Amino acid sequence: MNLRSDDASAPTPLLSRPASFVLILVLLAVIYLHLQGRVWWCQCGRWSPVSLHVNSQHNSQHLLDPYSLSHVLHGILFFGALWPFRHYLGLGLRGAIAATIEIAWEMLENSPIIIQRYREATISLGYTGDSIANSLADITSFVLGFYVARKVGLWYSVAIFFAAEALMLWLMRDNLTLNVLMLLWPIDAVRRWQGGG
């Protein structure tokens, strides 16, 4: 079953052109981020595409950083969450729904209220928001995760998810699970451990 109207002439831009819809959302996100004062690239002037130092001024300022893995996991999670609706919603529409949520989060994550929350509740004490290039790379990482989940199936997706979470935990004492936990219910003991205490 698909969700197209019985009237074949009825316009259905979201259903018939999900990629165009997502590109429009990305453009709106870039405009929003620019209006929020986000810089295009790391103000340090270094053109390295990757920054691996999470506790530095470079975190979230270059294309990729360790948190890019979290965005890949977003794609895997959203693909799984929308999988039960596959008989009603085509792949393109499910991808557009997931991308809408991811792009909305990317915008919210760079709003003053969430930036302040990161600074107060997590180990990201000096977090000032993502660069626009990093936000675009985060969205791309999400798309990669969605694509990987589609290609490898459930059990490989579960294995990738737990392996990535364990790797991030080992390398930087943070991962998607702890990030969500600390944003919603900060725990002092976890924050001290993350800070190396």
LINZIZI-V174068 format. One record per pair of residues at least 24 apart in sequence whose ideal C-beta (glycine too) atoms are under 6 Angstrom apart, sorted by sequence separation. I is the first residue (numbers start at 1). J is the second residue. D is the distance in Angstrom with one decimal. If there is no record, write none. Layout:
{{I/J/D} {I/J/D}}
This chain:
{{74/102/5.7} {106/135/5.1} {106/138/5.8} {102/142/4.5} {122/182/4.5} {121/182/5.5} {121/186/4.0} {71/138/4.5} {75/142/4.4} {79/146/4.9} {74/142/4.9} {72/141/4.9} {76/145/4.6} {60/130/4.4} {61/131/4.7} {63/133/5.7} {71/141/3.7} {75/145/2.4} {79/149/3.7} {71/142/4.8} {75/146/3.7} {123/194/4.3} {38/110/5.9} {72/144/5.6} {123/195/5.6} {64/137/5.7} {68/141/4.7} {72/145/3.8} {76/149/4.4} {18/92/4.0} {22/96/5.6} {29/103/5.2} {36/110/5.8} {60/134/5.0} {63/137/4.4} {18/93/5.6} {21/96/5.4} {32/107/5.3} {22/99/4.6} {33/110/5.8} {15/93/6.0} {18/96/3.6} {25/103/4.8} {29/107/5.3} {76/157/5.1} {76/161/5.6} {1/88/5.8} {73/161/5.7} {41/131/5.5} {38/129/5.6} {73/164/5.8} {39/131/5.2} {40/132/4.9} {41/133/5.3} {40/133/6.0} {38/132/5.2} {69/164/5.0} {33/132/5.1} {69/168/5.8} {30/132/6.0} {33/135/5.8} {73/176/5.1} {66/172/5.4} {70/176/4.5} {54/172/5.0}}
